[in-house]
Amino acid sequence: MIKVGILDTPVITSKSHGNKVASCIGFEHHDIKIISYKVLDDNDRGRADELIAGIEYCIAQNVDVINISACIRKISYDNLKRLINSCEKARSRGITIIAAANNKGEISYPACFDSVLTVTEKRLLHEGNDKELSLAYDSSMVASKTDEDDKFLTGNSFLCALTTGIFAAFLEAGCFDSKKRKDESFIKLWHDLYDNGLITSSKPSGSVEDYGFIRLTEENLFDSEMISRLKLKNIYSLSDLSKKSFQRGILGNPSYPVDESLKKRLIDKMIDCDMKTAYAVTPVFSVFERYMIKKRYGITVSNVYM
C-alpha cells in the first residue's frame, strides 16, 4: 500500500481543504494510507516552520509521496534554507514531494525548488520556465466529486492532488523505470498519458451528431443539462448499446461513488459496439483505469469539461 503524506488542513470534514485534497487523491487511487499533518489554519494560511515540521514528520513516517497543495510566498532566509534542506532530504530518501504552484503565477515555496515536482496550470507558467520537475495542465478544473453538491474543483491545489493520486496508482502498479528517480520516471509517464488524451481536459471533436450519449443510471438533472446544452439527439441506456454500433460516445453522470459493476458493464458494452473514443462529463474511471482500457481494448476515455 502506498503511503501518502498530506500537508494541509486536517483531513476530517467534507468542507475542509484537506479533505477535498484527500478526495481528489483517493479518486485516482483509493488504496492508500494517508499520513495527515496540519500545516494550514482554518483560513487556509500556513507558516514555514509548520511546513518544515510536516515534511520532517513525513520523512520519519517513511511515506512514498508528499502532497503539498499549499504554498508560502514570504519566508525568512533561515527558514528558506531549512525548507530547502528538508525537501532535498526527502528526495534523497526516495520520497517525491508534489507541490502546487501559486494560483496567481507568483513565485512560491516549496513549488519553485528543484527538488520538488511542481504542478500548475499552463497559463500561469513564467516565460522561459525550464524547471525540470514540472507539470502543466491545460485547465485547472478537476473532475473529482467530493460530495453530491460538488462535482468539479478548480485550482492548482486540486491539480496537485490529482497528480499525487495518479503518481500513487502507477507507482503501486510498478510502472516506473527502476533505473531512474521516481519523480523523473513519473514525468515521462505523465507526458505519455497527456499526449494520448488520458489526462487532458478537452471538448469532443467533430459534430455532436457523431456521438451517442450514454445514460449510466436513471435520468438525472445533470444528464438533462448536458443533453440540452449539447443538443444531443442520439441518447441511449446501457442496455441499448448491444443494438448499436458507433465509435464515439459521451458518458453520462454515473452518480458517486461509481459502482464497480457499472464500470465493468460499461466497458463490455463499449467493446460490443466497437467504440473507439469516449468522453466522460463527470468522472467515471480514474486515470490508471483509463490507461488500462486504452492498453487492453484500444478505447480512449477522456474527461471533458463543457
Backbone torsions as a table, in degrees:
resi	resn	phi	psi	omega
1	MET	NA	135.1	-179.4
2	ILE	-79.0	133.9	177.8
3	LYS	-98.2	122.2	-176.7
4	VAL	-116.2	120.5	174.1
5	GLY	-87.2	129.6	177.9
6	ILE	-117.3	111.0	178.1
7	LEU	-99.1	106.1	-168.7
8	ASP	-168.1	-156.8	166.4
9	THR	-74.1	162.4	-179.7
10	PRO	-58.6	141.1	178.2
11	VAL	-84.3	83.6	-174.0
12	ILE	-129.9	-62.2	-174.8
13	THR	-103.2	155.3	-176.0
14	SER	-66.2	-20.9	-177.6
15	LYS	-91.5	-8.2	-177.9
16	SER	-77.0	151.2	178.9
17	HIS	-60.4	-43.4	-178.8
18	GLY	-61.4	-37.3	-179.7
19	ASN	-70.9	-37.0	176.5
20	LYS	-64.7	-40.3	176.4
21	VAL	-61.1	-46.9	179.9
22	ALA	-61.4	-37.9	179.7
23	SER	-66.0	-39.8	177.4
24	CYS	-64.0	-41.6	177.0
25	ILE	-63.8	-46.0	-176.1
26	GLY	-65.9	-29.3	177.6
27	PHE	-65.3	-37.9	-179.2
28	GLU	-78.7	-29.9	176.3
29	HIS	-158.3	101.2	-172.6
30	HIS	-81.6	-20.3	-175.6
31	ASP	-87.4	70.1	-178.1
32	ILE	-132.0	159.2	171.7
33	LYS	-106.6	119.6	-176.4
34	ILE	-92.7	128.7	171.9
35	ILE	-109.2	104.6	-175.0
36	SER	-97.3	134.8	177.8
37	TYR	-136.8	126.4	-176.5
38	LYS	-77.0	118.7	174.8
39	VAL	-124.0	-7.7	179.0
40	LEU	-117.8	144.9	177.0
41	ASP	-86.4	-171.0	-176.8
42	ASP	-66.1	-16.9	176.8
43	ASN	-99.1	15.1	179.6
44	ASP	60.9	33.5	176.1
45	ARG	-112.9	144.5	-177.3
46	GLY	-135.3	168.7	179.5
47	ARG	-118.5	153.1	-177.6
48	ALA	-61.3	-41.3	-177.4
49	ASP	-64.7	-33.9	176.7
50	GLU	-68.6	-39.3	179.3
51	LEU	-64.8	-42.5	178.0
52	ILE	-62.0	-45.0	179.1
53	ALA	-62.2	-37.5	178.9
54	GLY	-65.6	-41.5	178.2
55	ILE	-64.3	-44.6	179.8
56	GLU	-63.3	-37.5	178.1
57	TYR	-64.0	-44.1	180.0
58	CYS	-65.3	-36.1	176.2
59	ILE	-62.8	-43.8	179.5
60	ALA	-64.1	-30.3	179.3
61	GLN	-84.4	-1.4	177.4
62	ASN	56.0	48.0	178.1
63	VAL	-72.2	164.9	177.1
64	ASP	-89.8	-33.7	-176.5
65	VAL	-150.3	145.4	177.7
66	ILE	-116.8	125.7	176.5
67	ASN	-99.6	122.0	176.6
68	ILE	-120.7	89.1	177.8
69	SER	-88.7	51.8	-178.0
70	ALA	-156.1	163.1	178.9
71	CYS	-152.0	157.5	178.2
72	ILE	-119.5	131.7	-178.8
73	ARG	-100.7	-27.7	179.8
74	LYS	-121.1	129.5	-175.1
75	ILE	-152.1	143.7	178.5
76	SER	-73.2	160.7	-178.3
77	TYR	-61.9	-42.5	-179.5
78	ASP	-63.4	-44.8	179.0
79	ASN	-68.1	-32.9	176.9
80	LEU	-61.0	-46.4	178.4
81	LYS	-61.5	-43.9	-179.3
82	ARG	-64.3	-40.6	-179.8
83	LEU	-66.5	-41.6	176.3
84	ILE	-60.0	-44.9	-178.6
85	ASN	-62.7	-41.1	180.0
86	SER	-65.6	-41.7	179.6
87	CYS	-66.4	-41.5	178.3
88	GLU	-67.8	-35.5	176.9
89	LYS	-62.7	-44.3	178.9
90	ALA	-60.2	-47.7	-178.1
91	ARG	-64.6	-37.0	179.9
92	SER	-64.8	-21.4	179.5
93	ARG	-99.9	13.0	175.8
94	GLY	82.4	14.1	178.6
95	ILE	-98.2	124.5	178.8
96	THR	-90.2	128.5	173.4
97	ILE	-101.5	123.9	176.8
98	ILE	-112.7	118.6	-173.1
99	ALA	-125.4	144.6	178.2
100	ALA	-82.2	134.8	172.6
101	ALA	-76.3	164.2	179.9
102	ASN	-63.9	138.8	-176.9
103	ASN	-71.4	-9.1	177.2
104	LYS	-105.7	3.4	179.3
105	GLY	81.6	10.4	-179.6
106	GLU	-82.5	154.3	177.3
107	ILE	-62.1	131.2	-178.1
108	SER	-145.7	160.5	-176.9
109	TYR	-119.6	142.3	7.3
110	PRO	-93.0	10.0	-173.5
111	ALA	-58.5	-29.6	-176.0
112	CYS	-81.5	-6.4	-177.5
113	PHE	-73.2	146.7	178.7
114	ASP	-67.4	-23.5	-177.3
115	SER	-85.4	-1.6	-174.2
116	VAL	-116.1	138.7	174.8
117	LEU	-83.2	114.2	-175.6
118	THR	-93.5	140.0	178.3
119	VAL	-122.9	132.0	-179.2
120	THR	-154.8	171.2	171.6
121	GLU	-87.9	143.3	-173.1
122	LYS	-57.2	-37.4	-175.6
123	ARG	-66.7	-14.0	-178.7
124	LEU	-95.8	-2.1	-179.6
125	LEU	-67.7	140.6	175.8
126	HIS	-81.1	146.3	177.9
127	GLU	-61.8	134.7	-179.6
128	GLY	80.5	9.5	179.1
129	ASN	-64.3	119.1	-177.8
130	ASP	-127.4	25.9	178.7
131	LYS	-63.4	124.3	-174.6
132	GLU	-65.4	-46.1	-178.8
133	LEU	-90.1	78.8	-175.9
134	SER	-150.8	138.4	177.1
135	LEU	-128.3	135.6	-178.4
136	ALA	-127.4	129.7	-179.2
137	TYR	-101.2	151.5	177.2
138	ASP	-64.6	-35.1	-177.2
139	SER	-135.6	150.6	178.1
140	SER	-95.3	9.5	179.0
141	MET	-83.3	129.3	-178.2
142	VAL	-115.5	123.3	179.8
143	ALA	-90.1	81.6	178.2
144	SER	-147.5	97.5	-175.2
145	LYS	-65.7	138.5	176.7
146	THR	-106.8	-19.0	174.3
147	ASP	-162.5	179.2	-174.0
148	GLU	-65.0	-21.5	-176.6
149	ASP	-100.8	0.0	-172.3
150	ASP	-132.4	89.7	-175.3
151	LYS	-85.3	-32.5	-176.9
152	PHE	-132.0	145.3	178.1
153	LEU	-123.8	147.7	-176.2
154	THR	-129.1	137.0	175.6
155	GLY	131.7	159.5	-179.0
156	ASN	-63.7	-26.1	176.7
157	SER	-55.8	-42.7	-174.5
158	PHE	-86.1	-26.9	169.3
159	LEU	-62.5	-39.5	178.0
160	CYS	-61.8	-45.6	179.8
161	ALA	-65.4	-43.0	175.2
162	LEU	-54.4	-47.0	-178.4
163	THR	-64.0	-40.1	178.3
164	THR	-63.0	-41.2	177.6
165	GLY	-63.3	-42.6	177.7
166	ILE	-62.5	-45.4	179.0
167	PHE	-55.9	-48.0	-178.1
168	ALA	-62.1	-42.0	-177.8
169	ALA	-64.5	-46.1	-177.5
170	PHE	-75.8	-29.2	174.9
171	LEU	-64.6	-47.3	-179.1
172	GLU	-65.6	-30.2	179.8
173	ALA	-78.7	-4.3	177.6
174	GLY	73.1	34.0	-175.9
175	CYS	-91.6	-1.3	-177.3
176	PHE	-87.7	153.0	176.2
177	ASP	-74.1	116.1	-175.3
178	SER	-67.5	-15.5	-178.7
179	LYS	-87.0	-6.6	-179.0
180	LYS	-117.0	163.6	170.9
181	ARG	-62.3	151.8	-176.1
182	LYS	-61.5	-40.3	-178.3
183	ASP	-67.4	-39.0	179.4
184	GLU	-66.8	-42.2	178.4
185	SER	-64.2	-39.3	-179.1
186	PHE	-66.2	-39.5	-179.9
187	ILE	-59.3	-43.9	177.6
188	LYS	-62.0	-44.9	179.5
189	LEU	-62.5	-43.5	-179.9
190	TRP	-58.3	-45.0	-179.7
191	HIS	-64.0	-35.9	176.2
192	ASP	-63.5	-43.6	178.4
193	LEU	-64.6	-43.6	-177.8
194	TYR	-64.8	-44.5	-179.1
195	ASP	-65.5	-26.5	-179.8
196	ASN	-93.3	10.0	174.9
197	GLY	74.1	18.9	-177.8
198	LEU	-90.9	-13.6	176.3
199	ILE	-117.9	-34.5	-172.6
200	THR	-53.5	135.1	170.0
201	SER	-87.9	128.9	-173.4
202	SER	-154.1	172.0	174.2
203	LYS	-104.1	146.4	179.1
204	PRO	-58.0	137.9	178.8
205	SER	-85.7	157.0	176.6
206	GLY	79.1	-171.7	-177.9
207	SER	-80.1	143.1	179.1
208	VAL	-65.7	-18.2	178.4
209	GLU	-67.4	-17.3	178.9
210	ASP	-82.4	-6.0	-173.6
211	TYR	-108.7	149.7	169.2
212	GLY	-107.4	130.6	176.5
213	PHE	-90.4	125.2	-172.9
214	ILE	-110.2	111.8	174.8
215	ARG	-74.4	127.5	-177.7
216	LEU	-97.1	-18.9	175.5
217	THR	-138.0	-169.9	175.7
218	GLU	-63.7	154.8	-176.5
219	GLU	-54.0	133.6	178.3
220	ASN	-133.4	173.7	-174.5
221	LEU	-61.6	-38.7	-178.5
222	PHE	-65.2	-43.5	177.3
223	ASP	-60.6	-45.1	-179.1
224	SER	-59.9	-40.0	179.1
225	GLU	-63.8	-44.8	179.9
226	MET	-64.8	-43.3	-179.8
227	ILE	-61.4	-42.2	179.9
228	SER	-68.7	-44.6	-176.5
229	ARG	-65.5	-40.4	-176.9
230	LEU	-91.4	-4.7	-178.5
231	LYS	55.0	47.0	-178.0
232	LEU	-76.6	142.4	-179.5
233	LYS	-114.0	-31.9	-177.2
234	ASN	-92.8	96.3	-174.3
235	ILE	-119.3	126.5	-174.6
236	TYR	-132.9	154.6	167.4
237	SER	-94.3	169.8	179.4
238	LEU	-59.5	-38.6	-178.5
239	SER	-66.7	-24.0	179.7
240	ASP	-72.2	-23.0	-168.3
241	LEU	-65.5	-26.6	-179.5
242	SER	-66.2	-17.3	-178.2
243	LYS	-98.4	-3.2	-174.0
244	LYS	-118.9	163.6	173.8
245	SER	-142.4	109.0	176.4
246	PHE	-149.3	148.1	-171.9
247	GLN	-91.2	-14.2	-178.0
248	ARG	-125.4	133.8	-179.8
249	GLY	-137.8	153.1	171.9
250	ILE	-116.2	122.9	-175.4
251	LEU	-88.4	129.6	-179.8
252	GLY	-75.1	-172.1	-177.2
253	ASN	-77.6	118.9	-176.3
254	PRO	-86.3	0.2	-169.1
255	SER	70.3	172.7	-173.8
256	TYR	-140.4	137.9	-2.8
257	PRO	-71.3	158.4	-176.6
258	VAL	-78.5	127.4	-179.7
259	ASP	-70.8	133.1	-177.6
260	GLU	-63.5	-34.9	179.1
261	SER	-66.6	-33.1	176.5
262	LEU	-65.4	-41.1	177.6
263	LYS	-59.4	-45.1	-178.5
264	LYS	-64.4	-43.8	178.1
265	ARG	-61.0	-41.5	-178.9
266	LEU	-64.0	-45.2	178.5
267	ILE	-60.4	-45.3	179.2
268	ASP	-59.4	-41.9	-178.9
269	LYS	-69.1	-38.8	178.6
270	MET	-63.6	-36.7	177.1
271	ILE	-67.8	-43.5	-178.7
272	ASP	-60.0	-39.0	-176.5
273	CYS	-96.1	14.2	173.4
274	ASP	60.2	38.2	178.8
275	MET	-74.0	138.4	179.7
276	LYS	-110.8	-27.2	-176.9
277	THR	-138.5	135.0	176.7
278	ALA	-139.0	139.4	177.2
279	TYR	-114.9	132.0	179.8
280	ALA	-105.2	123.2	-178.7
281	VAL	-86.0	-15.8	163.6
282	THR	-135.4	155.0	-171.5
283	PRO	-62.1	128.9	175.9
284	VAL	-113.9	-52.2	-179.6
285	PHE	-113.9	145.5	172.4
286	SER	-71.8	169.1	-179.8
287	VAL	-61.9	-40.5	179.7
288	PHE	-64.5	-39.5	177.2
289	GLU	-64.4	-39.5	177.9
290	ARG	-65.6	-36.4	176.7
291	TYR	-61.4	-44.9	-179.2
292	MET	-70.2	-35.1	176.7
293	ILE	-63.9	-42.9	177.8
294	LYS	-63.9	-44.1	-176.6
295	LYS	-67.2	-41.4	-174.7
296	ARG	-85.9	-37.4	-170.4
297	TYR	-121.0	-3.7	179.2
298	GLY	71.0	22.3	179.5
299	ILE	-105.7	124.7	178.0
300	THR	-93.2	118.4	176.9
301	VAL	-112.9	121.1	-179.3
302	SER	-123.4	149.0	169.7
303	ASN	-79.5	143.6	-177.4
304	VAL	-134.6	138.7	-178.9
305	TYR	-117.2	123.6	-172.4
306	MET	-125.4	NA	NA
